[in-house]
Amino acid sequence: LVKNSWITGSPARDRISNFDIEAAAARARATLGLTEGKPVVLWGGQVRHTGKALAEIVAALNEIGRDVYLVPREHPRMKTEAPEELPKWERALAEFRTGTLVPDSSGCDMQSLIACATVAVSMYSTVLTEAAALRRQAIAALYPDVGLVSFREETDGRMEEFPLVELGCARKAENRDELRSALSAAYAHNLDLEEAQARI
């Protein structure tokens, strides 16, 4: 039976097959009190190394100096599995000074946050997978000493590169300069990921 079976899709993603992006984005903006025209940067946190990665995002945003909304979303297991990350997370957010911090987005599901975001940023979270599936801008912050090393640890060294980057569905940033460049391009909707995303 098994050898005559085929996996033809990703059931976990079926819920977004008929997802109304515009309606979800409007609901999220209303819930969070976000105004139109101001970029929304969604940070999808992970369990390990997320505090240092978030600090890099904040530093890049501050250096760009654009007035944006920053919506940081904690990984649900961070506080229990990596409690040492919480003070790093809080220190990183305390440094944000160019725009408006949205500290509590719990009133919105992740798909709605992605829908209203100008760009979704994470290391290699499923947030980026959902952003790609929804044809939204996505940046994978994979610094060699933070995101990329975590990715390779979690995949037991079997994967050298994050698949969404290989597929062209997310822009990879390996350092602060690349992160600033990617964020600036995202503000102008110039990450050019749509064609590759449409193929997945």
C-alpha positions in Angstrom: 0.0 0.0 0.0 2.7 2.5 0.9 4.7 2.0 -2.3 1.5 2.8 -4.2 0.8 6.0 -2.3 1.8 9.5 -3.3 1.9 12.7 -1.3 0.2 15.3 -3.5 0.3 18.4 -1.4 0.8 19.9 2.0 -2.4 19.5 4.1 -1.1 21.9 6.7 -1.2 24.6 4.0 -4.7 23.7 2.7 -6.3 26.4 4.9 -4.7 29.1 2.8 -5.8 27.8 -0.6 -8.8 30.1 -0.6 -7.4 32.7 1.8 -8.7 36.2 1.1 -5.5 38.2 1.6 -7.0 41.7 1.3 -9.8 41.0 3.8 -7.4 39.4 6.2 -4.9 42.3 5.9 -7.7 44.8 6.5 -8.9 42.9 9.6 -5.3 42.8 11.0 -4.7 46.5 10.4 -8.0 47.3 12.2 -7.2 45.0 15.1 -3.7 46.4 15.6 -4.6 50.0 14.8 -2.2 50.2 11.8 -2.5 53.0 9.3 -2.3 52.5 5.5 0.8 53.6 3.8 3.3 52.9 6.6 5.4 49.8 6.1 4.8 46.8 8.3 7.8 44.6 9.2 6.8 41.3 10.7 9.5 39.4 12.6 8.8 35.7 13.1 10.8 34.6 16.0 12.3 31.1 16.6 13.4 29.2 19.6 17.2 29.5 19.6 19.4 32.5 18.7 16.3 34.6 18.1 17.3 37.4 20.5 20.5 38.0 18.6 18.8 37.8 15.2 16.1 40.2 16.4 18.8 42.6 17.5 20.2 42.6 14.0 16.8 43.3 12.5 16.3 46.3 14.9 19.8 47.6 14.2 19.1 47.4 10.4 15.8 49.2 10.8 17.3 51.9 12.9 20.1 52.4 10.3 17.6 52.7 7.4 15.6 55.2 9.5 12.3 54.7 7.7 9.1 55.1 9.8 7.7 51.6 10.0 5.6 49.3 12.2 7.6 46.5 13.8 5.5 43.5 14.7 7.6 40.9 16.6 6.0 37.6 17.1 7.5 35.2 19.6 7.8 31.5 18.9 5.3 29.8 21.2 8.1 27.5 22.6 10.8 30.2 23.2 10.0 31.0 26.8 9.9 27.3 27.9 12.6 25.8 25.7 15.0 28.8 25.6 14.2 31.2 28.4 17.6 32.7 28.1 16.4 34.3 24.9 13.7 36.4 26.5 16.0 39.1 28.0 17.9 39.3 24.7 14.5 39.7 22.9 13.5 42.4 25.3 16.8 44.3 25.0 16.6 44.2 21.2 13.1 45.7 21.2 14.2 48.4 23.7 16.7 49.6 21.0 14.0 50.1 18.3 13.7 53.8 17.7 12.5 54.3 14.1 8.8 53.9 14.0 6.1 52.2 16.0 6.6 48.9 18.0 3.5 46.7 18.0 4.4 44.5 21.1 1.2 42.5 21.2 -0.2 40.9 18.0 -2.0 38.1 19.8 -5.3 39.3 18.5 -4.3 38.2 15.0 -3.5 34.8 13.6 -0.2 34.5 11.7 -1.7 34.3 8.3 -3.4 37.6 8.8 -0.2 39.2 10.1 1.6 38.0 7.0 -1.2 39.3 4.8 -0.9 42.8 6.2 2.9 42.9 6.4 5.0 44.7 3.8 7.7 42.0 4.5 8.0 39.0 6.7 11.4 38.4 8.2 12.7 35.4 10.1 15.7 33.0 10.1 14.1 29.9 8.6 10.7 29.8 10.3 7.5 28.4 8.7 6.4 32.1 8.7 8.6 32.4 5.6 7.0 29.3 4.1 3.5 30.8 4.6 4.6 34.2 3.3 5.9 32.5 0.1 2.6 30.5 -0.2 0.7 33.8 0.1 3.0 35.5 -2.5 4.3 38.0 0.1 7.8 39.4 0.5 10.1 37.3 2.6 13.6 37.8 4.0 15.6 34.9 5.5 18.1 36.4 8.0 20.7 33.6 7.8 23.9 35.0 9.3 26.7 32.3 9.3 27.0 32.5 13.1 23.3 32.8 14.0 20.6 31.7 11.6 22.5 29.5 9.3 24.3 27.6 12.0 20.9 27.0 13.7 19.4 25.8 10.5 22.2 23.3 9.9 22.0 22.1 13.5 18.3 21.5 13.2 18.7 19.6 9.9 21.7 17.6 11.3 23.9 19.0 8.6 21.9 17.3 5.9 21.0 20.6 4.3 23.5 23.4 3.5 20.9 26.0 2.3 17.4 26.9 3.3 15.1 25.6 0.6 13.1 28.8 0.2 16.3 30.6 -0.6 17.4 28.0 -3.1 14.0 28.2 -4.8 14.1 32.0 -5.0 11.1 32.4 -2.8 12.9 34.3 0.0 15.8 36.8 -0.1 18.7 35.7 2.0 20.6 38.2 4.2 23.9 37.0 5.5 25.1 40.2 7.2 23.9 43.7 8.2 24.5 45.3 4.8 22.5 42.6 3.0 19.7 42.9 5.6 19.5 46.7 5.1 19.5 46.2 1.3 16.8 43.6 1.4 14.6 45.6 3.8 15.0 48.7 1.6 14.0 46.7 -1.5 11.0 45.3 0.4 9.8 48.8 1.2 9.7 49.5 -2.5 8.2 46.1 -3.2 11.3 45.2 -5.2 12.4 41.8 -3.8 11.3 40.2 -7.1 10.1 36.9 -5.5 6.7 36.6 -7.1 7.6 34.5 -10.1 9.4 31.9 -8.1 6.7 31.9 -5.4 4.0 31.3 -8.0 5.7 28.0 -8.9 5.5 26.5 -5.5 
